[in-house]
């Protein structure tokens, strides 16, 4: 259910917010907006699906201990 809400929210943002903003932005601003939009979408999907990511500090500690 939460996954459906997230997808609908991002669809709503894309249809109503991004379409209006796209007309007034430069190509560089548009690219940055899309990058943050997609990355936030995937991070939120991973959170909803309870995808566990090891913290970066654990990876660094593992490298240092070797």
N, CA, C and O atoms as CSV, one atom per row, in Angstrom:
chain,resi,resn,atom,element,x,y,z
A,1,UNK,N,N,0.818,-1.189,0.000
A,1,UNK,CA,C,0.000,0.000,0.000
A,1,UNK,C,C,0.865,1.258,0.000
A,1,UNK,O,O,0.585,2.219,-0.716
A,2,UNK,N,N,1.920,1.234,0.816
A,2,UNK,CA,C,2.808,2.386,0.882
A,2,UNK,C,C,3.542,2.590,-0.449
A,2,UNK,O,O,3.789,3.724,-0.861
A,3,UNK,N,N,3.879,1.506,-1.100
A,3,UNK,CA,C,4.533,1.593,-2.409
A,3,UNK,C,C,3.621,2.293,-3.418
A,3,UNK,O,O,4.085,3.124,-4.199
A,4,UNK,N,N,2.357,1.971,-3.406
A,4,UNK,CA,C,1.394,2.609,-4.298
A,4,UNK,C,C,1.308,4.109,-4.025
A,4,UNK,O,O,1.236,4.908,-4.958
A,5,UNK,N,N,1.313,4.487,-2.762
A,5,UNK,CA,C,1.241,5.900,-2.390
A,5,UNK,C,C,2.477,6.653,-2.887
A,5,UNK,O,O,2.368,7.765,-3.402
A,6,UNK,N,N,3.640,6.043,-2.730
A,6,UNK,CA,C,4.877,6.676,-3.195
A,6,UNK,C,C,4.851,6.862,-4.709
A,6,UNK,O,O,5.191,7.933,-5.210
A,7,UNK,N,N,4.455,5.840,-5.425
A,7,UNK,CA,C,4.408,5.928,-6.885
A,7,UNK,C,C,3.404,6.971,-7.338
A,7,UNK,O,O,3.685,7.736,-8.260
A,8,UNK,N,N,2.257,7.016,-6.716
A,8,UNK,CA,C,1.254,8.014,-7.092
A,8,UNK,C,C,1.721,9.434,-6.764
A,8,UNK,O,O,1.461,10.365,-7.527
A,9,UNK,N,N,2.398,9.597,-5.646
A,9,UNK,CA,C,2.919,10.907,-5.280
A,9,UNK,C,C,3.926,11.400,-6.312
A,9,UNK,O,O,3.852,12.549,-6.747
A,10,UNK,N,N,4.853,10.558,-6.704
A,10,UNK,CA,C,5.844,10.961,-7.687
A,10,UNK,C,C,5.227,11.160,-9.067
A,10,UNK,O,O,5.672,12.021,-9.825
A,11,UNK,N,N,4.234,10.392,-9.390
A,11,UNK,CA,C,3.531,10.603,-10.646
A,11,UNK,C,C,2.816,11.951,-10.637
A,11,UNK,O,O,2.847,12.679,-11.629
A,12,UNK,N,N,2.181,12.278,-9.535
A,12,UNK,CA,C,1.508,13.565,-9.385
A,12,UNK,C,C,2.510,14.722,-9.505
A,12,UNK,O,O,2.235,15.720,-10.171
A,13,UNK,N,N,3.666,14.579,-8.859
A,13,UNK,CA,C,4.703,15.609,-8.942
A,13,UNK,C,C,5.180,15.767,-10.376
A,13,UNK,O,O,5.362,16.884,-10.859
A,14,UNK,N,N,5.380,14.649,-11.048
A,14,UNK,CA,C,5.860,14.722,-12.428
A,14,UNK,C,C,4.837,15.396,-13.337
A,14,UNK,O,O,5.192,16.253,-14.146
A,15,UNK,N,N,3.588,15.018,-13.207
A,15,UNK,CA,C,2.572,15.543,-14.114
A,15,UNK,C,C,2.256,17.015,-13.880
A,15,UNK,O,O,2.058,17.762,-14.838
A,16,UNK,N,N,2.206,17.435,-12.639
A,16,UNK,CA,C,1.759,18.794,-12.359
A,16,UNK,C,C,2.892,19.772,-12.038
A,16,UNK,O,O,2.824,20.941,-12.417
A,17,UNK,N,N,3.906,19.314,-11.359
A,17,UNK,CA,C,4.980,20.225,-10.977
A,17,UNK,C,C,6.051,20.298,-12.062
A,17,UNK,O,O,6.385,21.385,-12.533
A,18,UNK,N,N,6.574,19.176,-12.449
A,18,UNK,CA,C,7.697,19.163,-13.392
A,18,UNK,C,C,7.305,19.693,-14.770
A,18,UNK,O,O,8.100,20.394,-15.397
A,19,UNK,N,N,6.139,19.389,-15.246
A,19,UNK,CA,C,5.729,19.849,-16.573
A,19,UNK,C,C,5.669,21.368,-16.639
A,19,UNK,O,O,5.986,21.949,-17.677
A,20,UNK,N,N,5.272,22.017,-15.560
A,20,UNK,CA,C,5.236,23.482,-15.526
A,20,UNK,C,C,6.625,24.082,-15.357
A,20,UNK,O,O,6.928,25.118,-15.948
A,21,UNK,N,N,7.459,23.449,-14.566
A,21,UNK,CA,C,8.806,23.949,-14.320
A,21,UNK,C,C,9.688,23.780,-15.560
A,21,UNK,O,O,10.528,24.632,-15.852
A,22,UNK,N,N,9.493,22.694,-16.275
A,22,UNK,CA,C,10.339,22.361,-17.419
A,22,UNK,C,C,10.369,23.480,-18.459
A,22,UNK,O,O,11.399,23.691,-19.100
A,23,UNK,N,N,9.295,24.177,-18.633
A,23,UNK,CA,C,9.209,25.215,-19.656
A,23,UNK,C,C,10.111,26.401,-19.345
A,23,UNK,O,O,10.617,27.051,-20.261
A,24,UNK,N,N,10.318,26.688,-18.069
A,24,UNK,CA,C,11.061,27.878,-17.675
A,24,UNK,C,C,12.512,27.610,-17.290
A,24,UNK,O,O,13.255,28.554,-17.023
A,25,UNK,N,N,12.929,26.361,-17.254
A,25,UNK,CA,C,14.283,26.038,-16.809
A,25,UNK,C,C,15.232,25.887,-17.993
A,25,UNK,O,O,14.830,25.565,-19.111
A,26,UNK,N,N,16.504,26.133,-17.703
A,26,UNK,CA,C,17.526,25.864,-18.698
A,26,UNK,C,C,17.804,24.352,-18.716
A,26,UNK,O,O,17.327,23.611,-17.856
A,27,UNK,N,N,18.564,23.925,-19.686
A,27,UNK,CA,C,18.857,22.493,-19.810
A,27,UNK,C,C,19.664,21.987,-18.610
A,27,UNK,O,O,19.469,20.860,-18.155
A,28,UNK,N,N,20.561,22.819,-18.107
A,28,UNK,CA,C,21.371,22.435,-16.954
A,28,UNK,C,C,20.512,22.273,-15.701
A,28,UNK,O,O,20.659,21.288,-14.977
A,29,UNK,N,N,19.634,23.211,-15.442
A,29,UNK,CA,C,18.737,23.123,-14.281
A,29,UNK,C,C,17.796,21.934,-14.412
A,29,UNK,O,O,17.496,21.261,-13.426
A,30,UNK,N,N,17.337,21.682,-15.616
A,30,UNK,CA,C,16.448,20.558,-15.874
A,30,UNK,C,C,17.157,19.230,-15.577
A,30,UNK,O,O,16.567,18.329,-14.981
A,31,UNK,N,N,18.409,19.115,-15.988
A,31,UNK,CA,C,19.182,17.894,-15.743
A,31,UNK,C,C,19.379,17.660,-14.244
A,31,UNK,O,O,19.230,16.537,-13.764
A,32,UNK,N,N,19.709,18.708,-13.518
A,32,UNK,CA,C,19.903,18.591,-12.068
A,32,UNK,C,C,18.591,18.201,-11.386
A,32,UNK,O,O,18.586,17.360,-10.487
A,33,UNK,N,N,17.492,18.800,-11.804
A,33,UNK,CA,C,16.185,18.474,-11.241
A,33,UNK,C,C,15.854,17.003,-11.469
A,33,UNK,O,O,15.401,16.320,-10.551
A,34,UNK,N,N,16.074,16.519,-12.674
A,34,UNK,CA,C,15.772,15.123,-13.009
A,34,UNK,C,C,16.652,14.170,-12.207
A,34,UNK,O,O,16.171,13.141,-11.731
A,35,UNK,N,N,17.923,14.495,-12.052
A,35,UNK,CA,C,18.828,13.631,-11.287
A,35,UNK,C,C,18.358,13.505,-9.839
A,35,UNK,O,O,18.308,12.400,-9.298
A,36,UNK,N,N,18.017,14.622,-9.214
A,36,UNK,CA,C,17.538,14.571,-7.829
A,36,UNK,C,C,16.169,13.909,-7.728
A,36,UNK,O,O,15.888,13.206,-6.757
A,37,UNK,N,N,15.336,14.126,-8.703
A,37,UNK,CA,C,14.001,13.526,-8.724
A,37,UNK,C,C,14.109,11.999,-8.793
A,37,UNK,O,O,13.464,11.292,-8.019
A,38,UNK,N,N,14.907,11.507,-9.702
A,38,UNK,CA,C,15.056,10.054,-9.870
A,38,UNK,C,C,15.756,9.431,-8.670
A,38,UNK,O,O,15.343,8.373,-8.195
A,39,UNK,N,N,16.810,10.073,-8.174
A,39,UNK,CA,C,17.520,9.496,-7.029
A,39,UNK,C,C,16.639,9.464,-5.777
A,39,UNK,O,O,16.666,8.489,-5.025
A,40,UNK,N,N,15.867,10.515,-5.554
A,40,UNK,CA,C,14.976,10.492,-4.390
A,40,UNK,C,C,13.882,9.442,-4.542
A,40,UNK,O,O,13.475,8.818,-3.561
A,41,UNK,N,N,13.407,9.247,-5.766
A,41,UNK,CA,C,12.400,8.214,-6.010
A,41,UNK,C,C,12.956,6.831,-5.681
A,41,UNK,O,O,12.306,6.050,-4.986
A,42,UNK,N,N,14.145,6.528,-6.174
A,42,UNK,CA,C,14.713,5.209,-5.928
A,42,UNK,C,C,15.077,5.007,-4.456
A,42,UNK,O,O,14.920,3.907,-3.927
A,43,UNK,N,N,15.552,6.039,-3.802
A,43,UNK,CA,C,15.850,5.910,-2.376
A,43,UNK,C,C,14.580,5.658,-1.566
A,43,UNK,O,O,14.584,4.854,-0.634
A,44,UNK,N,N,13.519,6.330,-1.914
A,44,UNK,CA,C,12.264,6.128,-1.202
A,44,UNK,C,C,11.677,4.743,-1.492
A,44,UNK,O,O,11.117,4.111,-0.596
A,45,UNK,N,N,11.799,4.275,-2.718
A,45,UNK,CA,C,11.346,2.918,-3.061
A,45,UNK,C,C,12.155,1.884,-2.275
A,45,UNK,O,O,11.593,0.919,-1.757
A,46,UNK,N,N,13.466,2.083,-2.186
A,46,UNK,CA,C,14.293,1.157,-1.416
A,46,UNK,C,C,13.898,1.166,0.056
A,46,UNK,O,O,13.897,0.120,0.706
A,47,UNK,N,N,13.564,2.334,0.580
A,47,UNK,CA,C,13.131,2.434,1.976
A,47,UNK,C,C,11.800,1.715,2.190
A,47,UNK,O,O,11.624,1.012,3.185
A,48,UNK,N,N,10.872,1.891,1.262
A,48,UNK,CA,C,9.556,1.245,1.377
A,48,UNK,C,C,9.687,-0.266,1.302
A,48,UNK,O,O,8.984,-0.984,2.013
A,49,UNK,N,N,10.578,-0.757,0.453
A,49,UNK,CA,C,10.773,-2.197,0.303
A,49,UNK,C,C,11.706,-2.778,1.368
A,49,UNK,O,O,12.018,-3.968,1.341
A,50,UNK,N,N,12.150,-1.931,2.310
A,50,UNK,CA,C,13.012,-2.338,3.420
A,50,UNK,C,C,14.320,-2.950,2.924
A,50,UNK,O,O,14.766,-3.988,3.414
A,51,UNK,N,N,14.911,-2.294,1.958
A,51,UNK,CA,C,16.181,-2.712,1.388
A,51,UNK,C,C,17.296,-2.237,2.306
A,51,UNK,O,O,17.433,-1.037,2.546
A,52,UNK,N,N,18.095,-3.170,2.822
A,52,UNK,CA,C,19.150,-2.828,3.757
A,52,UNK,C,C,20.440,-2.512,3.014
A,52,UNK,O,O,20.914,-3.301,2.196
A,53,UNK,N,N,20.992,-1.358,3.310
A,53,UNK,CA,C,22.263,-0.944,2.732
A,53,UNK,C,C,23.253,-0.843,3.879
A,53,UNK,O,O,22.967,-0.224,4.905
A,54,UNK,N,N,24.426,-1.458,3.700
A,54,UNK,CA,C,25.422,-1.375,4.749
A,54,UNK,C,C,25.954,0.049,4.816
A,54,UNK,O,O,26.198,0.678,3.786
A,55,UNK,N,N,26.130,0.546,6.011
A,55,UNK,CA,C,26.655,1.914,6.148
A,55,UNK,C,C,28.062,2.023,5.574
A,55,UNK,O,O,28.837,1.068,5.622
A,56,UNK,N,N,28.375,3.153,5.048
A,56,UNK,CA,C,29.677,3.390,4.449
A,56,UNK,C,C,30.787,3.262,5.479
A,56,UNK,O,O,31.898,2.855,5.139
A,57,UNK,N,N,30.510,3.598,6.711
A,57,UNK,CA,C,31.535,3.500,7.754
A,57,UNK,C,C,31.962,2.043,7.985
A,57,UNK,O,O,33.131,1.786,8.274
A,58,UNK,N,N,31.040,1.098,7.862
A,58,UNK,CA,C,31.391,-0.319,8.013
A,58,UNK,C,C,32.316,-0.773,6.890
A,58,UNK,O,O,33.239,-1.555,7.119
A,59,UNK,N,N,32.072,-0.291,5.698
A,59,UNK,CA,C,32.918,-0.638,4.553
A,59,UNK,C,C,34.320,-0.076,4.757
A,59,UNK,O,O,35.308,-0.762,4.493
A,60,UNK,N,N,34.413,1.150,5.217
A,60,UNK,CA,C,35.721,1.774,5.441
A,60,UNK,C,C,36.474,1.062,6.555
A,60,UNK,O,O,37.678,0.835,6.439
A,61,UNK,N,N,35.785,0.708,7.626
A,61,UNK,CA,C,36.439,-0.025,8.722
A,61,UNK,C,C,36.957,-1.381,8.241
A,61,UNK,O,O,38.037,-1.813,8.645
A,62,UNK,N,N,36.193,-2.048,7.384
A,62,UNK,CA,C,36.622,-3.334,6.842
A,62,UNK,C,C,37.860,-3.202,5.992
A,62,UNK,O,O,38.720,-4.082,6.025
A,63,UNK,N,N,37.979,-2.139,5.238
A,63,UNK,CA,C,39.140,-1.917,4.389
A,63,UNK,C,C,40.356,-1.604,5.255
A,63,UNK,O,O,41.450,-2.094,4.976
A,64,UNK,N,N,40.185,-0.808,6.286
A,64,UNK,CA,C,41.300,-0.409,7.151
A,64,UNK,C,C,41.834,-1.604,7.933
A,64,UNK,O,O,43.044,-1.715,8.129
A,65,UNK,N,N,40.961,-2.497,8.381
A,65,UNK,CA,C,41.386,-3.645,9.188
A,65,UNK,C,C,42.172,-4.673,8.377
A,65,UNK,O,O,42.911,-5.470,8.955
A,66,UNK,N,N,42.031,-4.672,7.064
A,66,UNK,CA,C,42.744,-5.665,6.237
A,66,UNK,C,C,44.168,-5.341,6.166
A,66,UNK,O,O,44.933,-6.057,5.520
